[in-house]
Amino acid sequence: METKQSGGTIKKSIRKRIMEGYLTVTLLSALVSVITIISLSVLFVFYANITSLDQERAVLSNTISSHYQWRSDLIRSLENGSSFTGSLDPQTCSFGK
């Protein structure tokens, strides 16, 4: 590869070409590293959000299950005429909180 400069021809040295190649590879590697780090940090944020939502879902599922059990016990006591041992105060129920 030759370039003309002020009436003469100057050949790029092999060393300069190799250095340009290394610089290009280094810059591309740095760019890929930065993109990877940013992508991983975004994924970790999404994972934390999903974990939090999954924990909330588990709490809600347990609350609903407890409510269904309470309701079943109340209906059974009304049908049988037996005493109800559960709470009738909505403030003590996890739904009422």
N, CA, C and O atoms as a DFTB+ gen file, in Angstrom:
388 C
 N C O
     1  1       0.849      -1.169       0.000
     2  2       0.000       0.000       0.000
     3  2       0.890       1.227       0.000
     4  3       1.718       1.405       0.893
     5  1       0.723       2.037      -0.965
     6  2       1.553       3.229      -1.091
     7  2       0.686       4.471      -1.087
     8  3      -0.442       4.455      -1.580
     9  1       1.212       5.538      -0.533
    10  2       0.520       6.829      -0.573
    11  2       1.482       7.861      -1.120
    12  3       2.690       7.782      -0.898
    13  1       0.940       8.829      -1.837
    14  2       1.779       9.901      -2.383
    15  2       1.781      11.057      -1.411
    16  3       0.739      11.425      -0.870
    17  1       2.936      11.623      -1.189
    18  2       3.031      12.753      -0.294
    19  2       4.190      13.624      -0.758
    20  3       5.329      13.165      -0.842
    21  1       3.895      14.869      -1.054
    22  2       4.863      15.881      -1.513
    23  2       5.802      15.354      -2.594
    24  3       7.025      15.453      -2.497
    25  1       5.179      14.792      -3.625
    26  2       5.933      14.385      -4.793
    27  2       6.646      13.059      -4.669
    28  3       7.174      12.579      -5.672
    29  1       6.695      12.449      -3.530
    30  2       7.382      11.171      -3.384
    31  2       6.427      10.102      -2.894
    32  3       5.293      10.383      -2.506
    33  1       6.892       8.914      -2.918
    34  2       6.055       7.821      -2.422
    35  2       6.621       7.338      -1.097
    36  3       7.828       7.153      -0.935
    37  1       5.710       7.142      -0.159
    38  2       6.115       6.673       1.170
    39  2       5.355       5.388       1.456
    40  3       4.125       5.360       1.407
    41  1       6.068       4.363       1.743
    42  2       5.431       3.094       2.077
    43  2       5.155       3.066       3.579
    44  3       5.982       3.456       4.404
    45  1       3.962       2.591       3.887
    46  2       3.668       2.412       5.307
    47  2       4.512       1.248       5.795
    48  3       4.619       0.211       5.140
    49  1       5.078       1.440       6.907
    50  2       5.906       0.357       7.432
    51  2       5.024      -0.778       7.943
    52  3       3.874      -0.571       8.332
    53  1       5.576      -1.944       7.933
    54  2       4.851      -3.115       8.426
    55  2       4.509      -2.921       9.902
    56  3       3.434      -3.313      10.357
    57  1       5.419      -2.322      10.630
    58  2       5.188      -2.079      12.055
    59  2       3.961      -1.198      12.263
    60  3       3.153      -1.459      13.154
    61  1       3.820      -0.165      11.452
    62  2       2.682       0.740      11.586
    63  2       1.381       0.013      11.268
    64  3       0.374       0.227      11.943
    65  1       1.389      -0.833      10.262
    66  2       0.192      -1.605       9.917
    67  2      -0.195      -2.560      11.050
    68  3      -1.370      -2.681      11.398
    69  1       0.800      -3.231      11.614
    70  2       0.532      -4.146      12.723
    71  2      -0.025      -3.380      13.922
    72  3      -0.966      -3.841      14.568
    73  1       0.543      -2.228      14.218
    74  2       0.060      -1.421      15.341
    75  2      -1.374      -0.950      15.104
    76  3      -2.177      -0.931      16.037
    77  1      -1.701      -0.574      13.884
    78  2      -3.075      -0.174      13.565
    79  2      -4.032      -1.356      13.744
    80  3      -5.144      -1.191      14.246
    81  1      -3.598      -2.534      13.336
    82  2      -4.416      -3.733      13.519
    83  2      -4.641      -4.043      14.992
    84  3      -5.764      -4.329      15.405
    85  1      -3.568      -3.987      15.787
    86  2      -3.712      -4.214      17.225
    87  2      -4.626      -3.177      17.868
    88  3      -5.453      -3.509      18.716
    89  1      -4.473      -1.933      17.464
    90  2      -5.311      -0.867      18.007
    91  2      -6.780      -1.107      17.659
    92  3      -7.660      -0.926      18.500
    93  1      -7.036      -1.512      16.424
    94  2      -8.411      -1.797      16.004
    95  2      -8.993      -2.949      16.811
    96  3     -10.120      -2.863      17.299
    97  1      -8.231      -4.021      16.950
    98  2      -8.697      -5.177      17.718
    99  2      -8.913      -4.795      19.183
   100  3      -9.898      -5.211      19.792
   101  1      -8.006      -4.011      19.746
   102  2      -8.131      -3.589      21.141
   103  2      -9.369      -2.725      21.346
   104  3     -10.105      -2.915      22.314
   105  1      -9.601      -1.785      20.449
   106  2     -10.778      -0.919      20.572
   107  2     -12.071      -1.710      20.417
   108  3     -13.036      -1.480      21.145
   109  1     -12.088      -2.642      19.468
   110  2     -13.280      -3.471      19.304
   111  2     -13.512      -4.354      20.530
   112  3     -14.652      -4.542      20.953
   113  1     -12.442      -4.889      21.093
   114  2     -12.570      -5.700      22.310
   115  2     -13.092      -4.865      23.475
   116  3     -13.930      -5.327      24.248
   117  1     -12.598      -3.643      23.599
   118  2     -13.077      -2.755      24.660
   119  2     -14.553      -2.429      24.465
   120  3     -15.318      -2.397      25.430
   121  1     -14.953      -2.188      23.224
   122  2     -16.354      -1.891      22.930
   123  2     -17.249      -3.077      23.276
   124  3     -18.306      -2.908      23.884
   125  1     -16.825      -4.266      22.891
   126  2     -17.597      -5.470      23.213
   127  2     -17.664      -5.665      24.731
   128  3     -18.705      -6.060      25.255
   129  1     -16.578      -5.395      25.432
   130  2     -16.566      -5.524      26.893
   131  2     -17.541      -4.553      27.545
   132  3     -18.280      -4.932      28.454
   133  1     -17.550      -3.313      27.090
   134  2     -18.467      -2.310      27.645
   135  2     -19.914      -2.708      27.381
   136  3     -20.760      -2.611      28.270
   137  1     -20.200      -3.154      26.167
   138  2     -21.565      -3.579      25.834
   139  2     -21.969      -4.775      26.695
   140  3     -23.109      -4.853      27.151
   141  1     -21.045      -5.705      26.917
   142  2     -21.329      -6.872      27.751
   143  2     -21.622      -6.461      29.189
   144  3     -22.570      -6.960      29.796
   145  1     -20.825      -5.567      29.731
   146  2     -21.027      -5.116      31.113
   147  2     -22.367      -4.406      31.256
   148  3     -23.087      -4.637      32.227
   149  1     -22.706      -3.550      30.308
   150  2     -23.993      -2.848      30.357
   151  2     -25.139      -3.847      30.255
   152  3     -26.115      -3.753      30.999
   153  1     -25.026      -4.795      29.344
   154  2     -26.085      -5.798      29.179
   155  2     -26.259      -6.633      30.443
   156  3     -27.388      -6.902      30.853
   157  1     -25.169      -7.041      31.057
   158  2     -25.256      -7.834      32.285
   159  2     -25.870      -7.034      33.426
   160  3     -26.655      -7.572      34.207
   161  1     -25.518      -5.750      33.530
   162  2     -26.108      -4.945      34.605
   163  2     -27.609      -4.788      34.400
   164  3     -28.368      -4.812      35.368
   165  1     -28.047      -4.628      33.156
   166  2     -29.486      -4.540      32.876
   167  2     -30.164      -5.867      33.204
   168  3     -31.253      -5.881      33.777
   169  1     -29.533      -6.971      32.848
   170  2     -30.097      -8.286      33.162
   171  2     -30.204      -8.511      34.666
   172  3     -31.185      -9.089      35.133
   173  1     -29.204      -8.059      35.434
   174  2     -29.259      -8.211      36.883
   175  2     -30.399      -7.399      37.482
   176  3     -31.047      -7.846      38.429
   177  1     -30.652      -6.206      36.938
   178  2     -31.779      -5.392      37.408
   179  2     -33.089      -6.107      37.105
   180  3     -33.967      -6.178      37.964
   181  1     -33.229      -6.637      35.894
   182  2     -34.439      -7.377      35.538
   183  2     -34.609      -8.603      36.431
   184  3     -35.721      -8.908      36.859
   185  1     -33.520      -9.300      36.711
   186  2     -33.583     -10.484      37.566
   187  2     -34.036     -10.108      38.975
   188  3     -34.845     -10.811      39.581
   189  1     -33.513      -8.998      39.492
   190  2     -33.922      -8.542      40.826
   191  2     -35.406      -8.200      40.844
   192  3     -36.106      -8.525      41.803
   193  1     -35.892      -7.545      39.787
   194  2     -37.314      -7.215      39.711
   195  2     -38.168      -8.473      39.642
   196  3     -39.200      -8.562      40.306
   197  1     -37.746      -9.435      38.848
   198  2     -38.505     -10.680      38.714
   199  2     -38.510     -11.437      40.039
   200  3     -39.536     -11.995      40.428
   201  1     -37.383     -11.461      40.731
   202  2     -37.309     -12.132      42.029
   203  2     -38.246     -11.466      43.025
   204  3     -38.950     -12.144      43.774
   205  1     -38.253     -10.141      43.032
   206  2     -39.145      -9.404      43.929
   207  2     -40.607      -9.693      43.607
   208  3     -41.416      -9.925      44.505
   209  1     -40.935      -9.677      42.329
   210  2     -42.315      -9.970      41.927
   211  2     -42.707     -11.402      42.271
   212  3     -43.850     -11.659      42.648
   213  1     -41.777     -12.325      42.146
   214  2     -42.063     -13.716      42.487
   215  2     -42.321     -13.864      43.986
   216  3     -43.197     -14.627      44.394
   217  1     -41.563     -13.137      44.804
   218  2     -41.797     -13.175      46.247
   219  2     -43.163     -12.584      46.590
   220  3     -43.874     -13.122      47.439
   221  1     -43.534     -11.489      45.940
   222  2     -44.850     -10.894      46.166
   223  2     -45.959     -11.850      45.729
   224  3     -46.990     -11.955      46.394
   225  1     -45.747     -12.537      44.622
   226  2     -46.728     -13.511      44.151
   227  2     -46.906     -14.630      45.164
   228  3     -48.027     -15.074      45.411
   229  1     -45.808     -15.089      45.750
   230  2     -45.882     -16.157      46.753
   231  2     -46.654     -15.690      47.983
   232  3     -47.460     -16.441      48.533
   233  1     -46.412     -14.456      48.416
   234  2     -47.137     -13.919      49.569
   235  2     -48.622     -13.831      49.258
   236  3     -49.455     -14.225      50.074
   237  1     -48.957     -13.313      48.075
   238  2     -50.368     -13.210      47.691
   239  2     -51.017     -14.586      47.579
   240  3     -52.165     -14.768      47.984
   241  1     -50.298     -15.532      47.043
   242  2     -50.827     -16.887      46.917
   243  2     -51.120     -17.488      48.292
   244  3     -52.158     -18.120      48.489
   245  1     -50.209     -17.292      49.234
   246  2     -50.427     -17.790      50.596
   247  2     -51.600     -17.079      51.263
   248  3     -52.376     -17.700      51.989
   249  1     -51.727     -15.775      51.014
   250  2     -52.835     -15.008      51.584
   251  2     -54.168     -15.507      51.045
   252  3     -55.120     -15.694      51.803
   253  1     -54.233     -15.718      49.757
   254  2     -55.474     -16.211      49.143
   255  2     -55.800     -17.609      49.657
   256  3     -56.957     -17.913      49.948
   257  1     -54.795     -18.447      49.768
   258  2     -55.009     -19.801      50.282
   259  2     -55.547     -19.757      51.716
   260  3     -56.472     -20.492      52.061
   261  1     -54.964     -18.897      52.541
   262  2     -55.438     -18.752      53.923
   263  2     -56.870     -18.237      53.954
   264  3     -57.678     -18.680      54.771
   265  1     -57.183     -17.301      53.062
   266  2     -58.541     -16.759      53.008
   267  2     -59.538     -17.840      52.612
   268  3     -60.618     -17.928      53.197
   269  1     -59.195     -18.655      51.637
   270  2     -60.087     -19.741      51.223
   271  2     -60.303     -20.738      52.359
   272  3     -61.411     -21.238      52.552
   273  1     -59.250     -21.021      53.099
   274  2     -59.378     -21.927      54.243
   275  2     -60.289     -21.304      55.300
   276  3     -61.146     -21.990      55.856
   277  1     -60.112     -20.005      55.584
   278  2     -60.959     -19.299      56.551
   279  2     -62.419     -19.338      56.105
   280  3     -63.317     -19.616      56.900
   281  1     -62.638     -19.055      54.827
   282  2     -63.997     -19.055      54.280
   283  2     -64.623     -20.451      54.376
   284  3     -65.796     -20.591      54.724
   285  1     -63.843     -21.459      54.069
   286  2     -64.331     -22.834      54.151
   287  2     -64.709     -23.195      55.589
   288  3     -65.740     -23.824      55.831
   289  1     -63.859     -22.788      56.541
   290  2     -64.161     -23.057      57.954
   291  2     -65.424     -22.320      58.394
   292  3     -66.232     -22.879      59.136
   293  1     -65.606     -21.080      57.952
   294  2     -66.796     -20.298      58.303
   295  2     -68.059     -20.946      57.733
   296  3     -69.060     -21.081      58.435
   297  1     -68.010     -21.341      56.475
   298  2     -69.175     -21.977      55.847
   299  2     -69.501     -23.295      56.543
   300  3     -70.669     -23.601      56.778
   301  1     -68.471     -24.076      56.872
   302  2     -68.685     -25.355      57.550
   303  2     -69.335     -25.137      58.920
   304  3     -70.223     -25.893      59.313
   305  1     -68.893     -24.105      59.648
   306  2     -69.484     -23.851      60.968
   307  2     -70.925     -23.375      60.840
   308  3     -71.756     -23.692      61.690
   309  1     -71.235     -22.613      59.782
   310  2     -72.618     -22.167      59.570
   311  2     -73.520     -23.335      59.174
   312  3     -74.672     -23.410      59.601
   313  1     -72.999     -24.225      58.372
   314  2     -73.796     -25.377      57.928
   315  2     -74.046     -26.373      59.060
   316  3     -75.133     -26.940      59.170
   317  1     -73.033     -26.580      59.896
   318  2     -73.136     -27.577      60.967
   319  2     -73.682     -26.993      62.265
   320  3     -74.072     -27.733      63.169
   321  1     -73.709     -25.677      62.353
   322  2     -74.147     -25.039      63.593
   323  2     -73.092     -25.083      64.678
   324  3     -73.388     -24.812      65.842
   325  1     -71.864     -25.421      64.315
   326  2     -70.780     -25.470      65.298
   327  2     -70.178     -24.073      65.474
   328  3     -70.437     -23.161      64.689
   329  1     -69.373     -23.935      66.519
   330  2     -68.761     -22.624      66.768
   331  2     -67.600     -22.403      65.783
   332  3     -66.884     -23.331      65.407
   333  1     -67.450     -21.145      65.391
   334  2     -66.386     -20.764      64.455
   335  2     -65.188     -20.302      65.263
   336  3     -65.311     -19.409      66.101
   337  1     -64.034     -20.900      65.021
   338  2     -62.836     -20.573      65.795
   339  2     -61.972     -19.518      65.127
   340  3     -61.018     -19.028      65.731
   341  1     -62.291     -19.163      63.891
   342  2     -61.506     -18.157      63.185
   343  2     -61.881     -16.751      63.619
   344  3     -62.849     -16.552      64.353
   345  1     -61.112     -15.786      63.162
   346  2     -61.356     -14.387      63.503
   347  2     -62.404     -13.791      62.574
   348  3     -62.433     -14.087      61.379
   349  1     -63.264     -12.946      63.139
   350  2     -64.256     -12.233      62.335
   351  2     -63.864     -10.766      62.143
   352  3     -64.578     -10.009      61.485
   353  1     -62.736     -10.375      62.715
   354  2     -62.247      -8.999      62.595
   355  2     -61.443      -8.873      61.301
   356  3     -60.412      -9.528      61.152
   357  1     -61.904      -8.035      60.361
   358  2     -61.183      -7.927      59.089
   359  2     -59.795      -7.298      59.225
   360  3     -58.973      -7.421      58.318
   361  1     -59.527      -6.630      60.344
   362  2     -58.214      -6.011      60.539
   363  2     -57.137      -7.035      60.883
   364  3     -55.947      -6.765      60.716
   365  1     -57.545      -8.206      61.360
   366  2     -56.558      -9.234      61.711
   367  2     -56.245     -10.156      60.541
   368  3     -55.275     -10.913      60.586
   369  1     -57.048     -10.096      59.514
   370  2     -56.844     -10.929      58.327
   371  2     -55.761     -10.305      57.454
   372  3     -55.626      -9.082      57.408
   373  1     -55.000     -11.132      56.772
   374  2     -53.961     -10.587      55.891
   375  2     -54.567      -9.856      54.696
   376  3     -53.903      -9.016      54.089
   377  1     -55.820     -10.161      54.350
   378  2     -56.508      -9.393      53.310
   379  2     -56.868      -7.997      53.816
   380  3     -56.867      -7.031      53.054
   381  1     -57.176      -7.904      55.112
   382  2     -57.603      -6.628      55.677
   383  2     -56.469      -5.670      55.952
   384  3     -56.710      -4.498      56.244
   385  1     -55.251      -6.135      55.868
   386  2     -54.094      -5.278      56.165
   387  2     -53.740      -4.404      54.996
   388  3     -52.793      -3.621      55.075
